[in-house]
């Protein structure tokens, strides 16, 4: 079992920056991949960035060069630094974790409750 709690969302002007954090608790030692997804009203949830336990990451094309995903395993915390924000980045951002180890019943995908990011023009 893993619990994920996001923080850091808010309102920012276009071109500004915002940092998101995700605190993981529970069986965090069984987490392999973590990531950030987002969902805007009327749209499907989409990948923003993912990072594995070794620090290897991938990003969707539209955020490359602007967003940076990182994790600190010692504190079980995931981060997303967002720079040069655009109005189209407006969405609810969700923290994600995948457990690939531990008891079978606890393996799979876990999601945070989401945090709102609004970028004004």
Secondary structure per residue as TSV (DSSP state, phi and psi in degrees):
chain	resnum	aa	ss	phi	psi
A	1	X	-	360.0	134.8
A	2	X	E	-134.3	138.4
A	3	X	E	-113.7	137.9
A	4	X	E	-125.5	129.5
A	5	X	E	-129.5	117.1
A	6	X	E	-88.2	155.2
A	7	X	E	-154.6	163.2
A	8	X	-	105.2	-5.4
A	9	X	-	-68.7	163.7
A	10	X	E	168.9	-164.8
A	11	X	E	-104.7	131.5
A	12	X	E	-143.6	150.3
A	13	X	E	-77.9	152.1
A	14	X	T	-54.1	136.6
A	15	X	T	90.6	-10.5
A	16	X	-	-84.9	-173.9
A	17	X	-	-128.3	156.1
A	18	X	E	-153.5	145.3
A	19	X	E	-119.5	131.1
A	20	X	E	-109.2	147.5
A	21	X	E	-129.6	150.1
A	22	X	E	-134.6	118.1
A	23	X	E	-97.4	122.6
A	24	X	E	-103.1	140.9
A	25	X	E	-140.5	165.4
A	26	X	E	99.7	-135.8
A	27	X	S	-82.5	58.9
A	28	X	G	-67.1	-23.4
A	29	X	G	-69.2	-11.4
A	30	X	G	-98.0	3.9
A	31	X	E	-80.4	131.0
A	32	X	E	-101.0	-76.5
A	33	X	E	-92.9	138.3
A	34	X	E	-127.2	159.0
A	35	X	E	-169.2	178.4
A	36	X	E	-121.7	132.0
A	37	X	E	-122.4	161.8
A	38	X	E	-142.3	155.0
A	39	X	E	-142.7	118.5
A	40	X	-	-93.1	155.7
A	41	X	T	-55.0	130.2
A	42	X	T	81.8	0.1
A	43	X	S	-118.1	162.5
A	44	X	-	-79.4	155.7
A	45	X	-	-66.4	134.5
A	46	X	E	-129.4	150.7
A	47	X	E	-67.5	135.5
A	48	X	E	-102.1	-56.0
A	49	X	E	-162.1	151.0
A	50	X	E	-133.7	155.3
A	51	X	E	-145.4	137.6
A	52	X	-	-94.8	-179.2
A	53	X	T	-67.2	-17.7
A	54	X	T	-91.5	-2.9
A	55	X	S	94.0	3.6
A	56	X	-	-77.6	133.8
A	57	X	E	-133.1	157.1
A	58	X	E	-135.4	152.4
A	59	X	E	-131.5	152.8
A	60	X	-	-71.7	151.8
A	61	X	G	-57.5	-37.8
A	62	X	G	-69.8	-14.6
A	63	X	G	-111.0	-4.8
A	64	X	T	-59.6	133.3
A	65	X	T	85.3	-11.6
A	66	X	T	-113.6	-37.8
A	67	X	E	-107.6	148.4
A	68	X	E	-133.3	123.2
A	69	X	E	-98.6	141.7
A	70	X	E	-151.4	162.5
A	71	X	E	-143.8	147.3
A	72	X	E	-118.5	102.8
A	73	X	G	-64.4	-32.7
A	74	X	G	-62.6	-30.0
A	75	X	G	-110.6	4.5
A	76	X	T	54.1	47.0
A	77	X	E	-125.5	135.6
A	78	X	E	-110.3	141.6
A	79	X	E	-127.8	154.2
A	80	X	E	-138.7	110.9
A	81	X	E	-92.4	121.2
A	82	X	E	-116.1	117.8
A	83	X	-	-117.7	163.5
A	84	X	S	49.1	48.9
A	85	X	-	-65.2	145.6
A	86	X	-	-120.3	154.9
A	87	X	G	-54.8	-32.8
A	88	X	G	-70.9	-7.1
A	89	X	G	-80.8	-8.6
A	90	X	-	-61.2	125.0
A	91	X	E	-178.4	170.8
A	92	X	E	-87.5	126.4
A	93	X	E	-101.1	129.9
A	94	X	E	-115.5	135.0
A	95	X	E	-81.9	141.6
A	96	X	E	-131.9	143.2
A	97	X	E	-142.5	143.6
A	98	X	E	-119.0	124.6
A	99	X	E	-98.4	118.4
A	100	X	-	-110.7	0.2
A	101	X	S	-130.3	178.4
A	102	X	S	89.0	-167.2
A	103	X	-	-64.3	145.7
A	104	X	G	-57.9	-40.3
A	105	X	G	-64.6	-21.5
A	106	X	G	-98.6	-5.2
A	107	X	-	-75.8	153.0
A	108	X	E	128.9	-157.8
A	109	X	E	-95.1	140.3
A	110	X	E	-129.3	146.0
A	111	X	E	-132.4	144.2
A	112	X	-	-80.6	179.1
A	113	X	-	-82.3	-14.5
A	114	X	-	96.3	150.8
A	115	X	E	-136.7	135.5
A	116	X	E	-79.7	130.7
A	117	X	E	-119.3	121.7
A	118	X	E	-122.9	124.4
A	119	X	E	-113.3	117.3
A	120	X	E	-90.3	153.1
A	121	X	-	-75.5	360.0
